[in-house]
Amino acid sequence: AIISIMSEMKTLSYCKDGYVVRCKHCGYVRVAFGTSLFHVSPNDFVWMLDVLRMICDKEEICTAEECKNILVPTPYPEVQIVLSPKEAFRLLAILEEADSEMKAEQFLQLFGQ
């Protein structure tokens, strides 16, 4: 059953820390990072990406790699992701790659590809 579920998913981004995949049928996005997995709508995915960009753009982020001092909100009110700065930037890279892939697919669909 797991294989058939995963075969319905399109990989948008993948690395040793996690991945982003999208369901070919409903468009929902799965974001896996570290030990967390989130199943979010396309709009919530964009929201998560925007929030993480704002957090990572702040100049006062502690640069100590081991310091887990970044709380990233999620679309789920009671759930936050706790990350170090290094982890936050790695998650941002995965989300940005997936976002670029989704935008490229949308662009190709405009031209019937």
Jmol script that loads the backbone (N, CA, C; Angstrom):
load data "model"
ATOM      1  N   ALA A   1       0.820  -1.202   0.000  1.00  0.00           N
ATOM      2  CA  ALA A   1       0.000   0.000   0.000  1.00  0.00           C
ATOM      3  C   ALA A   1       0.857   1.256   0.000  1.00  0.00           C
ATOM      4  N   ILE A   2       1.981   1.222   0.709  1.00  0.00           N
ATOM      5  CA  ILE A   2       2.841   2.401   0.774  1.00  0.00           C
ATOM      6  C   ILE A   2       3.417   2.717  -0.596  1.00  0.00           C
ATOM      7  N   ILE A   3       3.820   1.712  -1.339  1.00  0.00           N
ATOM      8  CA  ILE A   3       4.396   1.940  -2.661  1.00  0.00           C
ATOM      9  C   ILE A   3       3.375   2.584  -3.591  1.00  0.00           C
ATOM     10  N   SER A   4       2.134   2.130  -3.563  1.00  0.00           N
ATOM     11  CA  SER A   4       1.130   2.719  -4.447  1.00  0.00           C
ATOM     12  C   SER A   4       0.836   4.162  -4.057  1.00  0.00           C
ATOM     13  N   ILE A   5       0.869   4.465  -2.765  1.00  0.00           N
ATOM     14  CA  ILE A   5       0.661   5.851  -2.333  1.00  0.00           C
ATOM     15  C   ILE A   5       1.806   6.723  -2.821  1.00  0.00           C
ATOM     16  N   MET A   6       3.031   6.262  -2.653  1.00  0.00           N
ATOM     17  CA  MET A   6       4.188   7.058  -3.065  1.00  0.00           C
ATOM     18  C   MET A   6       4.258   7.189  -4.587  1.00  0.00           C
ATOM     19  N   SER A   7       3.738   6.219  -5.331  1.00  0.00           N
ATOM     20  CA  SER A   7       3.788   6.318  -6.786  1.00  0.00           C
ATOM     21  C   SER A   7       2.853   7.410  -7.295  1.00  0.00           C
ATOM     22  N   GLU A   8       1.923   7.839  -6.454  1.00  0.00           N
ATOM     23  CA  GLU A   8       1.017   8.919  -6.824  1.00  0.00           C
ATOM     24  C   GLU A   8       1.612  10.287  -6.502  1.00  0.00           C
ATOM     25  N   MET A   9       2.841  10.296  -5.992  1.00  0.00           N
ATOM     26  CA  MET A   9       3.480  11.532  -5.579  1.00  0.00           C
ATOM     27  C   MET A   9       4.572  11.922  -6.578  1.00  0.00           C
ATOM     28  N   LYS A  10       4.682  13.212  -6.829  1.00  0.00           N
ATOM     29  CA  LYS A  10       5.740  13.756  -7.689  1.00  0.00           C
ATOM     30  C   LYS A  10       6.789  14.385  -6.796  1.00  0.00           C
ATOM     31  N   THR A  11       8.021  13.954  -6.927  1.00  0.00           N
ATOM     32  CA  THR A  11       9.108  14.517  -6.136  1.00  0.00           C
ATOM     33  C   THR A  11       9.456  15.899  -6.668  1.00  0.00           C
ATOM     34  N   LEU A  12       9.435  16.878  -5.774  1.00  0.00           N
ATOM     35  CA  LEU A  12       9.758  18.255  -6.138  1.00  0.00           C
ATOM     36  C   LEU A  12      11.142  18.653  -5.646  1.00  0.00           C
ATOM     37  N   SER A  13      11.559  18.071  -4.542  1.00  0.00           N
ATOM     38  CA  SER A  13      12.870  18.367  -3.977  1.00  0.00           C
ATOM     39  C   SER A  13      13.251  17.229  -3.049  1.00  0.00           C
ATOM     40  N   TYR A  14      14.550  16.899  -3.021  1.00  0.00           N
ATOM     41  CA  TYR A  14      15.003  15.791  -2.198  1.00  0.00           C
ATOM     42  C   TYR A  14      16.452  16.004  -1.811  1.00  0.00           C
ATOM     43  N   CYS A  15      16.766  15.756  -0.552  1.00  0.00           N
ATOM     44  CA  CYS A  15      18.160  15.747  -0.093  1.00  0.00           C
ATOM     45  C   CYS A  15      18.246  14.848   1.130  1.00  0.00           C
ATOM     46  N   LYS A  16      19.418  14.731   1.725  1.00  0.00           N
ATOM     47  CA  LYS A  16      19.596  13.831   2.865  1.00  0.00           C
ATOM     48  C   LYS A  16      18.781  14.260   4.080  1.00  0.00           C
ATOM     49  N   ASP A  17      18.395  15.526   4.153  1.00  0.00           N
ATOM     50  CA  ASP A  17      17.658  16.043   5.311  1.00  0.00           C
ATOM     51  C   ASP A  17      16.148  15.918   5.186  1.00  0.00           C
ATOM     52  N   GLY A  18      15.657  15.752   3.960  1.00  0.00           N
ATOM     53  CA  GLY A  18      14.218  15.687   3.793  1.00  0.00           C
ATOM     54  C   GLY A  18      13.813  15.747   2.336  1.00  0.00           C
ATOM     55  N   TYR A  19      12.518  15.947   2.125  1.00  0.00           N
ATOM     56  CA  TYR A  19      12.004  15.999   0.760  1.00  0.00           C
ATOM     57  C   TYR A  19      10.691  16.758   0.722  1.00  0.00           C
ATOM     58  N   VAL A  20      10.308  17.136  -0.493  1.00  0.00           N
ATOM     59  CA  VAL A  20       8.991  17.722  -0.751  1.00  0.00           C
ATOM     60  C   VAL A  20       8.415  16.977  -1.939  1.00  0.00           C
ATOM     61  N   VAL A  21       7.208  16.445  -1.760  1.00  0.00           N
ATOM     62  CA  VAL A  21       6.503  15.751  -2.836  1.00  0.00           C
ATOM     63  C   VAL A  21       5.090  16.307  -2.930  1.00  0.00           C
ATOM     64  N   ARG A  22       4.493  16.145  -4.112  1.00  0.00           N
ATOM     65  CA  ARG A  22       3.119  16.619  -4.308  1.00  0.00           C
ATOM     66  C   ARG A  22       2.269  15.494  -4.884  1.00  0.00           C
ATOM     67  N   CYS A  23       1.053  15.364  -4.374  1.00  0.00           N
ATOM     68  CA  CYS A  23       0.116  14.360  -4.873  1.00  0.00           C
ATOM     69  C   CYS A  23      -0.332  14.758  -6.282  1.00  0.00           C
ATOM     70  N   LYS A  24      -0.254  13.808  -7.205  1.00  0.00           N
ATOM     71  CA  LYS A  24      -0.636  14.079  -8.595  1.00  0.00           C
ATOM     72  C   LYS A  24      -2.131  14.288  -8.748  1.00  0.00           C
ATOM     73  N   HIS A  25      -2.919  13.837  -7.772  1.00  0.00           N
ATOM     74  CA  HIS A  25      -4.374  13.923  -7.880  1.00  0.00           C
ATOM     75  C   HIS A  25      -4.948  15.147  -7.185  1.00  0.00           C
ATOM     76  N   CYS A  26      -4.610  15.331  -5.903  1.00  0.00           N
ATOM     77  CA  CYS A  26      -5.233  16.414  -5.133  1.00  0.00           C
ATOM     78  C   CYS A  26      -4.372  17.668  -5.048  1.00  0.00           C
ATOM     79  N   GLY A  27      -3.085  17.561  -5.371  1.00  0.00           N
ATOM     80  CA  GLY A  27      -2.204  18.726  -5.336  1.00  0.00           C
ATOM     81  C   GLY A  27      -1.625  19.038  -3.968  1.00  0.00           C
ATOM     82  N   TYR A  28      -2.031  18.296  -2.940  1.00  0.00           N
ATOM     83  CA  TYR A  28      -1.481  18.545  -1.611  1.00  0.00           C
ATOM     84  C   TYR A  28       0.003  18.211  -1.592  1.00  0.00           C
ATOM     85  N   VAL A  29       0.713  18.860  -0.696  1.00  0.00           N
ATOM     86  CA  VAL A  29       2.167  18.767  -0.639  1.00  0.00           C
ATOM     87  C   VAL A  29       2.576  18.120   0.683  1.00  0.00           C
ATOM     88  N   ARG A  30       3.541  17.215   0.617  1.00  0.00           N
ATOM     89  CA  ARG A  30       4.147  16.637   1.821  1.00  0.00           C
ATOM     90  C   ARG A  30       5.539  17.212   1.960  1.00  0.00           C
ATOM     91  N   VAL A  31       5.792  17.761   3.126  1.00  0.00           N
ATOM     92  CA  VAL A  31       7.105  18.294   3.459  1.00  0.00           C
ATOM     93  C   VAL A  31       7.663  17.430   4.584  1.00  0.00           C
ATOM     94  N   ALA A  32       8.765  16.755   4.321  1.00  0.00           N
ATOM     95  CA  ALA A  32       9.442  15.955   5.341  1.00  0.00           C
ATOM     96  C   ALA A  32      10.793  16.590   5.607  1.00  0.00           C
ATOM     97  N   PHE A  33      11.089  16.796   6.885  1.00  0.00           N
ATOM     98  CA  PHE A  33      12.389  17.360   7.258  1.00  0.00           C
ATOM     99  C   PHE A  33      12.748  16.840   8.639  1.00  0.00           C
ATOM    100  N   GLY A  34      13.928  16.245   8.739  1.00  0.00           N
ATOM    101  CA  GLY A  34      14.328  15.669  10.017  1.00  0.00           C
ATOM    102  C   GLY A  34      13.350  14.579  10.406  1.00  0.00           C
ATOM    103  N   THR A  35      12.720  14.750  11.554  1.00  0.00           N
ATOM    104  CA  THR A  35      11.756  13.759  12.028  1.00  0.00           C
ATOM    105  C   THR A  35      10.316  14.230  11.883  1.00  0.00           C
ATOM    106  N   SER A  36      10.102  15.297  11.124  1.00  0.00           N
ATOM    107  CA  SER A  36       8.754  15.857  10.958  1.00  0.00           C
ATOM    108  C   SER A  36       8.232  15.631   9.546  1.00  0.00           C
ATOM    109  N   LEU A  37       6.919  15.446   9.449  1.00  0.00           N
ATOM    110  CA  LEU A  37       6.255  15.306   8.158  1.00  0.00           C
ATOM    111  C   LEU A  37       4.971  16.113   8.210  1.00  0.00           C
ATOM    112  N   PHE A  38       4.783  16.994   7.225  1.00  0.00           N
ATOM    113  CA  PHE A  38       3.590  17.826   7.148  1.00  0.00           C
ATOM    114  C   PHE A  38       2.902  17.590   5.813  1.00  0.00           C
ATOM    115  N   HIS A  39       1.607  17.461   5.863  1.00  0.00           N
ATOM    116  CA  HIS A  39       0.765  17.304   4.671  1.00  0.00           C
ATOM    117  C   HIS A  39      -0.047  18.591   4.573  1.00  0.00           C
ATOM    118  N   VAL A  40       0.286  19.447   3.591  1.00  0.00           N
ATOM    119  CA  VAL A  40      -0.313  20.780   3.533  1.00  0.00           C
ATOM    120  C   VAL A  40      -0.897  21.068   2.153  1.00  0.00           C
ATOM    121  N   SER A  41      -1.827  22.011   2.127  1.00  0.00           N
ATOM    122  CA  SER A  41      -2.401  22.457   0.856  1.00  0.00           C
ATOM    123  C   SER A  41      -1.348  23.260   0.097  1.00  0.00           C
ATOM    124  N   PRO A  42      -1.530  23.457  -1.207  1.00  0.00           N
ATOM    125  CA  PRO A  42      -0.586  24.298  -1.957  1.00  0.00           C
ATOM    126  C   PRO A  42      -0.475  25.708  -1.366  1.00  0.00           C
ATOM    127  N   ASN A  43      -1.591  26.283  -0.926  1.00  0.00           N
ATOM    128  CA  ASN A  43      -1.543  27.624  -0.324  1.00  0.00           C
ATOM    129  C   ASN A  43      -0.771  27.624   0.988  1.00  0.00           C
ATOM    130  N   ASP A  44      -0.965  26.578   1.801  1.00  0.00           N
ATOM    131  CA  ASP A  44      -0.217  26.478   3.060  1.00  0.00           C
ATOM    132  C   ASP A  44       1.271  26.260   2.801  1.00  0.00           C
ATOM    133  N   PHE A  45       1.606  25.559   1.728  1.00  0.00           N
ATOM    134  CA  PHE A  45       3.019  25.384   1.370  1.00  0.00           C
ATOM    135  C   PHE A  45       3.649  26.740   1.083  1.00  0.00           C
ATOM    136  N   VAL A  46       2.986  27.560   0.296  1.00  0.00           N
ATOM    137  CA  VAL A  46       3.504  28.902  -0.029  1.00  0.00           C
ATOM    138  C   VAL A  46       3.618  29.738   1.243  1.00  0.00           C
ATOM    139  N   TRP A  47       2.636  29.627   2.123  1.00  0.00           N
ATOM    140  CA  TRP A  47       2.677  30.343   3.390  1.00  0.00           C
ATOM    141  C   TRP A  47       3.886  29.920   4.215  1.00  0.00           C
ATOM    142  N   MET A  48       4.124  28.595   4.324  1.00  0.00           N
ATOM    143  CA  MET A  48       5.291  28.096   5.078  1.00  0.00           C
ATOM    144  C   MET A  48       6.593  28.618   4.483  1.00  0.00           C
ATOM    145  N   LEU A  49       6.685  28.617   3.167  1.00  0.00           N
ATOM    146  CA  LEU A  49       7.878  29.113   2.493  1.00  0.00           C
ATOM    147  C   LEU A  49       8.085  30.591   2.790  1.00  0.00           C
ATOM    148  N   ASP A  50       7.030  31.393   2.699  1.00  0.00           N
ATOM    149  CA  ASP A  50       7.140  32.825   2.974  1.00  0.00           C
ATOM    150  C   ASP A  50       7.555  33.098   4.417  1.00  0.00           C
ATOM    151  N   VAL A  51       6.973  32.362   5.354  1.00  0.00           N
ATOM    152  CA  VAL A  51       7.321  32.538   6.772  1.00  0.00           C
ATOM    153  C   VAL A  51       8.784  32.188   7.003  1.00  0.00           C
ATOM    154  N   LEU A  52       9.236  31.072   6.451  1.00  0.00           N
ATOM    155  CA  LEU A  52      10.627  30.667   6.644  1.00  0.00           C
ATOM    156  C   LEU A  52      11.588  31.652   5.987  1.00  0.00           C
ATOM    157  N   ARG A  53      11.223  32.197   4.837  1.00  0.00           N
ATOM    158  CA  ARG A  53      12.058  33.228   4.205  1.00  0.00           C
ATOM    159  C   ARG A  53      12.201  34.444   5.111  1.00  0.00           C
ATOM    160  N   MET A  54      11.084  34.884   5.714  1.00  0.00           N
ATOM    161  CA  MET A  54      11.143  36.041   6.615  1.00  0.00           C
ATOM    162  C   MET A  54      12.040  35.755   7.818  1.00  0.00           C
ATOM    163  N   ILE A  55      11.935  34.545   8.361  1.00  0.00           N
ATOM    164  CA  ILE A  55      12.759  34.178   9.512  1.00  0.00           C
ATOM    165  C   ILE A  55      14.233  34.145   9.125  1.00  0.00           C
ATOM    166  N   CYS A  56      14.552  33.536   8.010  1.00  0.00           N
ATOM    167  CA  CYS A  56      15.952  33.397   7.590  1.00  0.00           C
ATOM    168  C   CYS A  56      16.552  34.716   7.124  1.00  0.00           C
ATOM    169  N   ASP A  57      15.714  35.670   6.729  1.00  0.00           N
ATOM    170  CA  ASP A  57      16.213  36.977   6.303  1.00  0.00           C
ATOM    171  C   ASP A  57      16.584  37.885   7.467  1.00  0.00           C
ATOM    172  N   LYS A  58      16.169  37.522   8.683  1.00  0.00           N
ATOM    173  CA  LYS A  58      16.479  38.351   9.847  1.00  0.00           C
ATOM    174  C   LYS A  58      17.970  38.307  10.140  1.00  0.00           C
ATOM    175  N   GLU A  59      18.540  39.460  10.361  1.00  0.00           N
ATOM    176  CA  GLU A  59      19.980  39.534  10.615  1.00  0.00           C
ATOM    177  C   GLU A  59      20.363  39.061  12.007  1.00  0.00           C
ATOM    178  N   GLU A  60      19.419  39.090  12.963  1.00  0.00           N
ATOM    179  CA  GLU A  60      19.766  38.745  14.338  1.00  0.00           C
ATOM    180  C   GLU A  60      19.691  37.248  14.645  1.00  0.00           C
ATOM    181  N   ILE A  61      19.605  36.414  13.626  1.00  0.00           N
ATOM    182  CA  ILE A  61      19.581  34.968  13.858  1.00  0.00           C
ATOM    183  C   ILE A  61      20.907  34.547  14.479  1.00  0.00           C
ATOM    184  N   CYS A  62      20.807  33.776  15.546  1.00  0.00           N
ATOM    185  CA  CYS A  62      21.994  33.212  16.200  1.00  0.00           C
ATOM    186  C   CYS A  62      22.709  32.320  15.191  1.00  0.00           C
ATOM    187  N   THR A  63      23.993  32.497  15.050  1.00  0.00           N
ATOM    188  CA  THR A  63      24.714  31.711  14.045  1.00  0.00           C
ATOM    189  C   THR A  63      25.345  30.443  14.608  1.00  0.00           C
ATOM    190  N   ALA A  64      25.201  30.195  15.915  1.00  0.00           N
ATOM    191  CA  ALA A  64      25.738  28.964  16.498  1.00  0.00           C
ATOM    192  C   ALA A  64      24.971  27.773  15.924  1.00  0.00           C
ATOM    193  N   GLU A  65      25.669  26.855  15.306  1.00  0.00           N
ATOM    194  CA  GLU A  65      25.023  25.735  14.619  1.00  0.00           C
ATOM    195  C   GLU A  65      24.183  24.869  15.550  1.00  0.00           C
ATOM    196  N   GLU A  66      24.601  24.702  16.790  1.00  0.00           N
ATOM    197  CA  GLU A  66      23.913  23.802  17.704  1.00  0.00           C
ATOM    198  C   GLU A  66      22.750  24.469  18.430  1.00  0.00           C
ATOM    199  N   CYS A  67      22.613  25.753  18.296  1.00  0.00           N
ATOM    200  CA  CYS A  67      21.593  26.509  19.014  1.00  0.00           C
ATOM    201  C   CYS A  67      20.235  26.376  18.318  1.00  0.00           C
ATOM    202  N   LYS A  68      19.319  25.615  18.904  1.00  0.00           N
ATOM    203  CA  LYS A  68      17.976  25.442  18.318  1.00  0.00           C
ATOM    204  C   LYS A  68      17.083  26.533  18.879  1.00  0.00           C
ATOM    205  N   ASN A  69      17.181  27.700  18.295  1.00  0.00           N
ATOM    206  CA  ASN A  69      16.459  28.856  18.817  1.00  0.00           C
ATOM    207  C   ASN A  69      15.454  29.442  17.830  1.00  0.00           C
ATOM    208  N   ILE A  70      15.179  28.737  16.758  1.00  0.00           N
ATOM    209  CA  ILE A  70      14.248  29.251  15.755  1.00  0.00           C
ATOM    210  C   ILE A  70      12.954  28.440  15.822  1.00  0.00           C
ATOM    211  N   LEU A  71      11.856  29.141  16.068  1.00  0.00           N
ATOM    212  CA  LEU A  71      10.543  28.517  16.071  1.00  0.00           C
ATOM    213  C   LEU A  71       9.843  28.893  14.775  1.00  0.00           C
ATOM    214  N   VAL A  72       9.541  27.898  13.978  1.00  0.00           N
ATOM    215  CA  VAL A  72       8.877  28.118  12.694  1.00  0.00           C
ATOM    216  C   VAL A  72       7.417  27.695  12.831  1.00  0.00           C
ATOM    217  N   PRO A  73       6.476  28.638  12.686  1.00  0.00           N
ATOM    218  CA  PRO A  73       5.070  28.247  12.756  1.00  0.00           C
ATOM    219  C   PRO A  73       4.691  27.378  11.563  1.00  0.00           C
ATOM    220  N   THR A  74       3.648  26.601  11.747  1.00  0.00           N
ATOM    221  CA  THR A  74       3.122  25.763  10.677  1.00  0.00           C
ATOM    222  C   THR A  74       1.654  26.121  10.486  1.00  0.00           C
ATOM    223  N   PRO A  75       1.026  25.580   9.458  1.00  0.00           N
ATOM    224  CA  PRO A  75      -0.408  25.835   9.269  1.00  0.00           C
ATOM    225  C   PRO A  75      -1.275  25.269  10.399  1.00  0.00           C
ATOM    226  N   TYR A  76      -0.679  24.454  11.244  1.00  0.00           N
ATOM    227  CA  TYR A  76      -1.395  23.843  12.362  1.00  0.00           C
ATOM    228  C   TYR A  76      -1.118  24.675  13.616  1.00  0.00           C
ATOM    229  N   PRO A  77      -2.122  25.316  14.201  1.00  0.00           N
ATOM    230  CA  PRO A  77      -1.915  26.274  15.296  1.00  0.00           C
ATOM    231  C   PRO A  77      -1.103  25.748  16.484  1.00  0.00           C
ATOM    232  N   GLU A  78      -1.228  24.489  16.818  1.00  0.00           N
ATOM    233  CA  GLU A  78      -0.524  23.955  17.979  1.00  0.00           C
ATOM    234  C   GLU A  78       0.852  23.380  17.648  1.00  0.00           C
ATOM    235  N   VAL A  79       1.273  23.458  16.400  1.00  0.00           N
ATOM    236  CA  VAL A  79       2.519  22.816  15.979  1.00  0.00           C
ATOM    237  C   VAL A  79       3.506  23.851  15.448  1.00  0.00           C
ATOM    238  N   GLN A  80       4.724  23.807  15.998  1.00  0.00           N
ATOM    239  CA  GLN A  80       5.827  24.618  15.490  1.00  0.00           C
ATOM    240  C   GLN A  80       7.017  23.700  15.260  1.00  0.00           C
ATOM    241  N   ILE A  81       7.904  24.122  14.366  1.00  0.00           N
ATOM    242  CA  ILE A  81       9.131  23.379  14.111  1.00  0.00           C
ATOM    243  C   ILE A  81      10.251  24.124  14.838  1.00  0.00           C
ATOM    244  N   VAL A  82      11.056  23.399  15.604  1.00  0.00           N
ATOM    245  CA  VAL A  82      12.178  23.993  16.325  1.00  0.00           C
ATOM    246  C   VAL A  82      13.447  23.621  15.571  1.00  0.00           C
ATOM    247  N   LEU A  83      14.174  24.657  15.095  1.00  0.00           N
ATOM    248  CA  LEU A  83      15.345  24.420  14.253  1.00  0.00           C
ATOM    249  C   LEU A  83      16.535  25.258  14.708  1.00  0.00           C
ATOM    250  N   SER A  84      17.706  24.785  14.353  1.00  0.00           N
ATOM    251  CA  SER A  84      18.916  25.603  14.461  1.00  0.00           C
ATOM    252  C   SER A  84      18.975  26.469  13.203  1.00  0.00           C
ATOM    253  N   PRO A  85      19.803  27.513  13.188  1.00  0.00           N
ATOM    254  CA  PRO A  85      19.932  28.315  11.963  1.00  0.00           C
ATOM    255  C   PRO A  85      20.354  27.477  10.760  1.00  0.00           C
ATOM    256  N   LYS A  86      21.281  26.561  10.966  1.00  0.00           N
ATOM    257  CA  LYS A  86      21.742  25.706   9.864  1.00  0.00           C
ATOM    258  C   LYS A  86      20.586  24.875   9.305  1.00  0.00           C
ATOM    259  N   GLU A  87      19.779  24.303  10.196  1.00  0.00           N
ATOM    260  CA  GLU A  87      18.629  23.515   9.766  1.00  0.00           C
ATOM    261  C   GLU A  87      17.599  24.387   9.052  1.00  0.00           C
ATOM    262  N   ALA A  88      17.380  25.601   9.558  1.00  0.00           N
ATOM    263  CA  ALA A  88      16.406  26.509   8.937  1.00  0.00           C
ATOM    264  C   ALA A  88      16.807  26.812   7.500  1.00  0.00           C
ATOM    265  N   PHE A  89      18.091  27.066   7.273  1.00  0.00           N
ATOM    266  CA  PHE A  89      18.543  27.370   5.913  1.00  0.00           C
ATOM    267  C   PHE A  89      18.470  26.146   5.010  1.00  0.00           C
ATOM    268  N   ARG A  90      18.710  24.950   5.566  1.00  0.00           N
ATOM    269  CA  ARG A  90      18.572  23.728   4.756  1.00  0.00           C
ATOM    270  C   ARG A  90      17.111  23.479   4.389  1.00  0.00           C
ATOM    271  N   LEU A  91      16.200  23.678   5.340  1.00  0.00           N
ATOM    272  CA  LEU A  91      14.777  23.521   5.037  1.00  0.00           C
ATOM    273  C   LEU A  91      14.343  24.556   4.009  1.00  0.00           C
ATOM    274  N   LEU A  92      14.801  25.781   4.158  1.00  0.00           N
ATOM    275  CA  LEU A  92      14.467  26.821   3.187  1.00  0.00           C
ATOM    276  C   LEU A  92      14.928  26.424   1.787  1.00  0.00           C
ATOM    277  N   ALA A  93      16.115  25.867   1.666  1.00  0.00           N
ATOM    278  CA  ALA A  93      16.636  25.455   0.355  1.00  0.00           C
ATOM    279  C   ALA A  93      15.745  24.384  -0.278  1.00  0.00           C
ATOM    280  N   ILE A  94      15.285  23.431   0.534  1.00  0.00           N
ATOM    281  CA  ILE A  94      14.409  22.369   0.022  1.00  0.00           C
ATOM    282  C   ILE A  94      13.083  22.966  -0.448  1.00  0.00           C
ATOM    283  N   LEU A  95      12.506  23.845   0.363  1.00  0.00           N
ATOM    284  CA  LEU A  95      11.222  24.457   0.009  1.00  0.00           C
ATOM    285  C   LEU A  95      11.348  25.338  -1.231  1.00  0.00           C
ATOM    286  N   GLU A  96      12.434  26.094  -1.338  1.00  0.00           N
ATOM    287  CA  GLU A  96      12.620  26.956  -2.514  1.00  0.00           C
ATOM    288  C   GLU A  96      12.802  26.134  -3.779  1.00  0.00           C
ATOM    289  N   GLU A  97      13.532  25.028  -3.686  1.00  0.00           N
ATOM    290  CA  GLU A  97      13.698  24.157  -4.860  1.00  0.00           C
ATOM    291  C   GLU A  97      12.350  23.587  -5.298  1.00  0.00           C
ATOM    292  N   ALA A  98      11.550  23.153  -4.336  1.00  0.00           N
ATOM    293  CA  ALA A  98      10.222  22.616  -4.652  1.00  0.00           C
ATOM    294  C   ALA A  98       9.331  23.696  -5.250  1.00  0.00           C
ATOM    295  N   ASP A  99       9.397  24.898  -4.704  1.00  0.00           N
ATOM    296  CA  ASP A  99       8.601  26.011  -5.223  1.00  0.00           C
ATOM    297  C   ASP A  99       8.989  26.328  -6.667  1.00  0.00           C
ATOM    298  N   SER A 100      10.276  26.326  -6.957  1.00  0.00           N
ATOM    299  CA  SER A 100      10.743  26.568  -8.324  1.00  0.00           C
ATOM    300  C   SER A 100      10.249  25.489  -9.277  1.00  0.00           C
ATOM    301  N   GLU A 101      10.263  24.251  -8.809  1.00  0.00           N
ATOM    302  CA  GLU A 101       9.778  23.132  -9.631  1.00  0.00           C
ATOM    303  C   GLU A 101       8.286  23.286  -9.923  1.00  0.00           C
ATOM    304  N   MET A 102       7.517  23.664  -8.914  1.00  0.00           N
ATOM    305  CA  MET A 102       6.074  23.848  -9.115  1.00  0.00           C
ATOM    306  C   MET A 102       5.800  25.003 -10.076  1.00  0.00           C
ATOM    307  N   LYS A 103       6.550  26.084  -9.958  1.00  0.00           N
ATOM    308  CA  LYS A 103       6.364  27.231 -10.859  1.00  0.00           C
ATOM    309  C   LYS A 103       6.735  26.864 -12.290  1.00  0.00           C
ATOM    310  N   ALA A 104       7.788  26.078 -12.459  1.00  0.00           N
ATOM    311  CA  ALA A 104       8.180  25.639 -13.799  1.00  0.00           C
ATOM    312  C   ALA A 104       7.089  24.765 -14.423  1.00  0.00           C
ATOM    313  N   GLU A 105       6.507  23.877 -13.616  1.00  0.00           N
ATOM    314  CA  GLU A 105       5.424  23.026 -14.121  1.00  0.00           C
ATOM    315  C   GLU A 105       4.209  23.863 -14.524  1.00  0.00           C
ATOM    316  N   GLN A 106       3.866  24.858 -13.713  1.00  0.00           N
ATOM    317  CA  GLN A 106       2.740  25.740 -14.034  1.00  0.00           C
ATOM    318  C   GLN A 106       3.007  26.500 -15.323  1.00  0.00           C
ATOM    319  N   PHE A 107       4.234  26.950 -15.513  1.00  0.00           N
ATOM    320  CA  PHE A 107       4.615  27.684 -16.724  1.00  0.00           C
ATOM    321  C   PHE A 107       4.464  26.790 -17.955  1.00  0.00           C
ATOM    322  N   LEU A 108       4.923  25.544 -17.846  1.00  0.00           N
ATOM    323  CA  LEU A 108       4.804  24.611 -18.968  1.00  0.00           C
ATOM    324  C   LEU A 108       3.345  24.288 -19.281  1.00  0.00           C
ATOM    325  N   GLN A 109       2.514  24.212 -18.253  1.00  0.00           N
ATOM    326  CA  GLN A 109       1.082  23.941 -18.472  1.00  0.00           C
ATOM    327  C   GLN A 109       0.418  25.073 -19.219  1.00  0.00           C
ATOM    328  N   LEU A 110       0.899  26.290 -19.032  1.00  0.00           N
ATOM    329  CA  LEU A 110       0.338  27.430 -19.747  1.00  0.00           C
ATOM    330  C   LEU A 110       0.500  27.279 -21.264  1.00  0.00           C
ATOM    331  N   PHE A 111       1.558  26.595 -21.656  1.00  0.00           N
ATOM    332  CA  PHE A 111       1.840  26.409 -23.076  1.00  0.00           C
ATOM    333  C   PHE A 111       1.504  25.007 -23.563  1.00  0.00           C
ATOM    334  N   GLY A 112       0.718  24.276 -22.753  1.00  0.00           N
ATOM    335  CA  GLY A 112       0.241  22.965 -23.186  1.00  0.00           C
ATOM    336  C   GLY A 112       1.282  21.887 -23.220  1.00  0.00           C
ATOM    337  N   GLN A 113       2.335  22.025 -22.475  1.00  0.00           N
ATOM    338  CA  GLN A 113       3.406  21.018 -22.471  1.00  0.00           C
ATOM    339  C   GLN A 113       3.082  19.918 -21.495  1.00  0.00           C
TER     340      GLN A 113
END
end "model"
wireframe off; spacefill off
backbone 0.3
color backbone group
